[in-house]
Amino acid sequence: MIEERKGISVVIPCYNDSAGVAKMHKRLTAVFTQQLAQYDYEIIYVDDCSPDEGKTWSEIRRVCEEDPVHTKGVHNITNFGWARNCLSSLRFGKYDATFMLMGDLQDPPEYLPEFIEWWEKGYKVVLGQRNSSYSSALIKFVRGLYYKMITKMSGNKQLDGVTGYGLYDKSFIDILQEIDDIQPVITGIISEYDKQAKVIPVRQEEGTRDKSNFKFWAKYDYAMMSITATTKSLLRIMVFIGSLISALSLIFAIIALALKLIWWEKYPMGIPSLVIGIFFLGGLQLFFLGIIGEYILSINNRSMKRPLVVIDEKLNFEGDER
């Protein structure tokens, strides 16, 4: 009996990656032809409407023309953001496993054989965890604190240095197909639906982009999206802090009244302390309102039921129902 060949889908979310597409394709093809010849494969580049005058899409179109058997291209009608493009890209995987890596070559494609080795041992999700990074020491420190905080609040272990770069079994891709969320948090989805994911250390390379697309506001947006999607703890912490401050304020008021009644002439009301208290409570209220606003914004976006992405062009998908 002839054993059926397994296949690997490779999906590559791209954004301003014109300098990396050809290099990525050459390296990936070498991995499959030299080390993974026993597997069928397809490589799918997904351009999230890069604002580079069509350079990224032109590069994708070129490699699709040069290798039409194994290469496909997808172009989103507008920029939907990193998280939405990643989930949409993963859903294109049709083979036994889907390998996702970013188009800037920071995630080396040469780790794929190691990912497959662990997948063949039975792991449904195999993730690459960056053990080196070009981020500053401050960014690394803040990021570490953030992951510890969100792990405590959500109850699910959130992995620092994991971006979604990894190999996903077809059964996990089927789970992703059912998720109806236009603000997906890939790492949160993984920690919730596959707590046995295998994590292997990888060395991050210097990317082909001149500067990162993941600026401060993009990082902040993704962090708040992760918090509102994975935990309710912040809202409950607000209730406890508010109750504690109210109780302490009441106790302080009773003490102040008693002291005033006992030493009416000597005990001052304390205007400076009153002003400080007002500013402190005002700042605390604004912070809490901001947190509530983030949750409301998250609820509003998810309730609109908009499509995850809209695609305006596909290459080499003739006869393919995806």
Protein Blocks (a to p, Z undefined) as FASTA:
>chain_A
ZZdddddddddddehilmmmmmmmmmmmmmmmmmmmmbccddddddehiaeehmmmmmmm
mmmmmmmmlgccdddfbdebjklmmmmmmmmpmbfbdcdddfklmacfklmmmmmmmmmn
opabdcdddfbdfbdfklmmmmmmmmmmmmmmnopacdehiaoiacddfklmmmmmmpcc
fbbcfklmmmmmomkbccddddddddfbfbdfbdfklmmmmmmmmmmmmocklmmmmmmm
mmmmmmmmmmmmmmmmmmmmmmmmlmcghlmlmmmmmmmmmmmmmmmmmmmmmmmmmmmm
mmnopafbdcfbdehighiaZZ
